[in-house]
Amino acid sequence: MQASVAHADALPATHARERRRAIVATVIGNGLEWFDFTVYSFFAVIIARLFFPTGNDLSSLLLAVATFGVGFFMRPVGGIVLGIYADRVGRKQALSLTILLMALGTTIIGIAPTYDQIGVFAPLLIVVARLMQGFSAGGEMGGATAFLTEYAPARQRAFYSSWIQASIGVAVLLGAAVGTFVTSALSPEALNSWGWRLPFLLGIVIGPVGYYIRHHLDETPTFRDNAERSDSPLKEIVQTYPRETTASFSMVILWTVCTYVLLFYMPTYSVKVLQVPQSTGFIAGMVGGLAIMVFSPIVGWLADRIGRRALLSGSALLILLLAYPMFFYINHVPGLASLLVFQLVFGVLIAAYTGPILAAFSELFPAKVLSTGLSVAYNLAVTIFGGFASFIITWLIASTGSTMAPAFYVMIAAAISFVGTRFVREPAYLQRH
């Protein structure tokens, strides 16, 4: 891996434009992946009524968020298949394929007839679309990380890879902005009839644009010039890199819990638990997305100068300490102001934790198995701890009557990941100082 890093650092200045294109292509594509996940989470309440009518609001909502989680069953499969594909065939080809699959899943959700129109086939269509999106998303993170870190100069790998997390902030911001617009500008009848489809239709438009940009990129110099290929990347990961995979897995736990609880679930929590208007949850979500979008590259830049471990451990510890008081705060003072503070605080902390994390992961695996290793560790953690987080929390709140269930879920994740961050290795150029 050090050889590939040295090669990336030695790329001439004429490659600067290609590096910028690599960032843009990754941000657009990864942003689309997360935009689709975001809008499904944000409109879970409406989707529950239209596609999973049971006569009971709680049961319908549980079915809707469970269907959101169903897509995560396919993420490890997609991660393994597309990760191996990226390590054997190339990063560019894998990333072009993932964005096509995600756009197709989004199209199905955007045009699917409701339960009243076609009966039981309506929820089945949503399940198929979520499975397709899950398979696609499974290969996105590993491929995108390999793509950007292999384009990056050796001393800017955290900064380059931080744009992947920034693209998630863009997706949350865009999803919340569209949600705010349709819930504010449309009547409840129009919103439930056709307005909820607008964000998904927007995703359909973004898909071909992202594919065009990715398809016309050059393959990464590291992959193109590295003659060494693994005959069985998955087997090599299991046999040769179990410690690195375990460390990556443990650190992803907090990342995925923060994303799916503190960002995606909060609009639903705001409506169902805090009893505030849906637009209030969307507006607050925009602040969280904006904070991640702005601060992730800043933290990535900082991590290239002071190291990854201190930022990862410090932000994990702060999330552990602040989860309970912040949830206590919004429950006792529900409203736009408290939710804005909540999203701003956690938006900055999520950026501080995730800004350096992909660079830390990419330094654990050699190029020949990088995409596979990251995909396996990332998607297993996301499937177990993130995919059904909304379902588990909704059920816990209903069963226990405690609105603080999300806080405890976040605290457990932060404690586990804090331990994992202590195993992070700093890059060689930082160890010399």
N, C-alpha and C positions, 0 to 999 in steps of 0.2 A: 504493500500500500504506500510505503514511503516513496517508492520509485514513481508511482503514479502521481503522488502529490508534487514531487519535484518537477515532473514533466509539466503539470498544470501551471506551476509557478513560472516555468521558463517560457511559456507561450508568448510570442511577440505581441507588441502593442496593436498590431493589425487585427488581432483576434478580439479586440475590445467590443467591436460592433456585434460580433457573433455571441459574445458573452451577454451583452444586453438583450439580444433577441432570445437567448436561452431563458433569461429571467422573465421576460414578457410572456413567452410561450408557456412557461411553467405556471406563472401566476394566473393567466387566463384559464388554462386547462384545469388546474387544481381548484381554482376559484369556482369554476362551473360545477365540479364534483361536489364541493361543499355547499354551494348555493342550493343545489337540489335537495341535499339533506336538510339544510336550514329551513327552506320553505315548507317541507313536509312537516317538520317539527312545529313550525309557527302556526300552521293551519290544521293541526291535528284535531282540534275541537270540531271544525267544520267537516273535515274528512270523516270523522267518526259518525256524524249525523247522516251524511250522504251515502256512505258506503258500508257502514256497519250498524244499521239501525237495529236496536234490540228492545226499545221501549224503556231503557234505563240509561241515563246519561253516563254514569260511571262505567257500566259494562261496555258501552260503545267506545268510550275513550280508551279503556283498557285494550280493546281489540285494535283500535287504531295505532296506539303506541306499541302494541305487540307486533303489528305488521311492520312498523318502522324497524323493530328489532329483528324481524325475520330476515331482512336483507343482510344482517351481520353473520348469519350462518354461512353465507356464500363468501364472506370476506377472506377467511383463511384459504378457501379453495382458490379464489381469484388471486390472492397474494402469492400462493405457491406457483400456480400455473403461469401467471403473468410475470412473476419475479424470475422464474426460470427462463421464460421467453426473453426477458430483458437481458439476462446474463448470457444467454446463448446467441440471440439474434441481434440485440441492440436496444439501447434505451429509447431511441427515436421511434422505432416501430412499435414498441410496447406502449408508449405514451399516446401515440396516434390511435391505437386500438382502444385504449381505455376511454378516451373522450367520446369515441363513436358509440360505445356501449352505454355510457352514461346518458348521452343525448337521446338514445332510443328509449331507455327506461323513463326518462323525463317526458318524452312525447306520449308514451302510453298513459301516464298519470294525467297529463294535461288534457287529453281528449277522451278519457274513459267515461262511458255512460255511468250514471249513478244506479244505486240499488233499485230505486223506483222505476228505472227504465229497463233494466235487463236482469233484475233479480240477483241471484247468487253469483252470476258471472262477473258482476261489478267488483266485489271484493277480491275475486280470484285474479282479475286483471291487475289490481293494485299489488297483490302479492307477487305476481310474475314480474312486474316492473321493479319492485323492491329487490327481488332476487338478482335481477339483471344489474341494477345499480350497485348492489353489494359486491358482486363479482368484479365489476369495473373498479370500484373504489379500493378493493383489495390490492390491486396492482398499482394504484396511483402513487401512494406515498413512497414505496420503495423505489419505483422507477424515477419519480420526480427528484428524490433525494440523490440518487446515483447520478442523475443527469446534471443537476446543478453543482454538486460538490466536485464532479469530474471536470466541469468547466472552470471552476473557481481557482484563483491563485492560492497557493498553500496557506498563506497568512490571511486569507479572506473567506475561508470556507464557512465559518459561522455566519458571516454577513450574507453570503450568497444563499445558503440554505435557509436563513431566516425569512426569506421572501416567500417560502412555501407557507409558513405560518401567517405571514402578512396577507397572503391570498385568502386564507381562511377568514381573517378579519374583514377583507373586502367582501367575501361571500355573506358573512353575517350582516355587515352594514347594508349591502345591497338588498338582501332578503328582508331585513327589517324595514328598510326604506320603502320597498314595494308593498310590504304588509301594512305599513303606516298609511300609504297612499290609498290602497284599496279599501281599508277599513274606515278611513276618514271621508273619502270622496264618494263612496257608494252607500246606498241604503242597505239595511240588513237583508232585504229580499234580493237585491242585485248581487250582493256579496255571496250569499248562499247559492244563488242560481248559476252565476257565471264568473263573478269577480275573483273568486279564489283560484281560478284557473290561470289568471294573468301571469303570476310569477313562473309557473311551469312553462307557459308558452314563451316567455322571455328566455328561459333556459334552452328551449328548442332553437332559438335564433343564435344564441351564443355558441352552441355546439359546433356547427360547421365552421365558424370563424376560428375557434380554437384548433380544430382539426387541420385547417389550411395552414395555420402558422406552424404547428408542430410538424406537419408532414414536410414542410419546406426548410426545416432546420438541418444542419449537418449533424452527423453522429458525433458524440463526445470524443475529443482527441484521445483520452485515456482508453476508452473502449476500442476505438479504431486502431490504435497503435499497439495495443496489448495483445500479443499473439496467444497468450495463455488463456485457455477456456476450461472450465470444469465440466467433466462428463456428466456429473450428477451433483448440481449445486445444493439440492436439498439434503442429500446424503452427507455431503461434506460439511454442511452447517451443523447437522446433528452430531456427527462424529468428531469434528475438529474444533467447533466453536460453540459448545454448549454454555460455557460461562458467559461469553459475550452476548449470546442470545438471551440468557436469563437476565442479565443486567439491563439489556434494552427493554425486555418485557416488563420488568418491575418499574422502570421509569415511565413507560407509556401509560401505566395505570392512572396516574394523576392527570396526565395530559388528556386522556380520553374522558375521564370523569368530569374534569373542568369544562371541556368542550360541550359534552352532552347534558350536563346538569346546570352549570352556571351560565351557559349561553343558550343552547337550543331549547331546554326545558322551561326556562324562565317565563316566556310569554304564556305558556299553558298554566304554569304555577301562579302567575299574576292574576289570571282570570278565575281559575278554579279555587285557589286558596286565599289570595289577597283580596279578591272581589273588586278588582279595578278594571276599567275598560280595556278591551283588547289592544287598542291603539297605544295605551300607556306602556304596556309591555313591549310593544314594537319600538317605540321611541327610545326606551331605556336600552333595548337590544342594539340599537344603532350606536349608542355611546360605547358599549362594550366592543362591538366590532371595530369602531373607529380607533379605540385605544390599542387594540391588538394590531391593527394595520399600521399605525404610526410607530408604536414602540418596539415591535418585533425586530425590524432592521436596526434600530438603535442599539438594542440589547445584543444583537448579533455582532454588530461592529465592536461593541465593548468586549464581548467574549473573545474576539480575536486578539485583544490586547491584554486582558487580565486573566483569561482562562475561563473554562466552562463550569468547573465544579462548584466554585463559590456562588455563582449566579443560580445554578440549579438547586443546590442545597438550601440557599437562603430563601428563595422564592417558595420552595416546597414547605419550608418551616413556617413562613408567614401565612400561607394558605391554610395550613393546619391550625394556626392560632386564631385566625380571623374568621373562619367559616361559621362557627357558632354565633359570635356576636353580630356578624353581618346579617345572618338569617333572623336572629332575634330582633334586630333593628327594623327590617322591612315588615316583619309580622306585627310589630307593635306600633309602627308609624307607616302603614301602607299608603302608597301614593307615588306620584311621578318623581318627586324630589328624592325620596329614599331609594327608589329603584335606580335612579341616575347615579347616586353615590355608590350603590352596590355594584353596578356594572362597571363604573369607572375604576373602582378599587380592584376588582377581580380582573378586569381587562388588562390593567397594567401588570398585575401579578402573573397572569397567564402568559403575557408577552415575555416577562422576565424568565419564566420557566421554559417556555417553548422556543424562544429565540435561539439559544445555543444547543438545543437538544439534538437536532438532526446532525449537526457537525460532530457532536460527541458520538452518536451512533455510527456515522460513516467512518470514523477512525478506528472502529473495532473490527471491521471486516475488510479483507482484500477485495480488489475490484472484481475478481472473477466470480465472487459469490455475494457481492454487496447488495444488489437488489433483492435477491432471495432472502438473505439474512434479515434485512430490515423489514421486508414484507411479512415474514413469518412472525417475528417478535411483535411487530406493530399490530398486525391483524388479530392475533390471538388475544392480546390484551384488550383491544377495542371490542372484540366480540364478547368477551366474558364480562368486562366491567363497564363498557360504554353502550353497547347495542340495546340492552334491556334496562338501562338505568332509568329511563322515563317510566317504563312499566313497573319496575320494582318500587320506585319512589311513590308513584301514584297508588299502588297497592298498599304500601306501608302507611301512608298518610290515612287512607280509608280504614285500614285495619286497626291502627293504634290511636287514631285521632290526634296524633302529634304532627304539627306542621313543620317541625324541626328535623324530620327524617332526612331531607337532602343534606343538611349540615353534617350529620353523622356519617353519611356516605362519603362526602368529600373529605372529612377528617381521616377516615380509615385509609382512603386512597393516598392522601398526602403523607401519612406515616409510613406506608409501604414504600412509596417512591423516594422519600427522603433517604431511606436506607440504601436504595439502589444508586442514588446520586453519589454516594461516598466511594463507589467503585469506578467512577469516571477517570479515565486517563487523559492528562493534558497532552496536546501535541508536542512534538520534540522541540520545536523552536521556543516554546514557552518554558519547557523544563530546563533549558540551558540558562534561563535568567533567574 
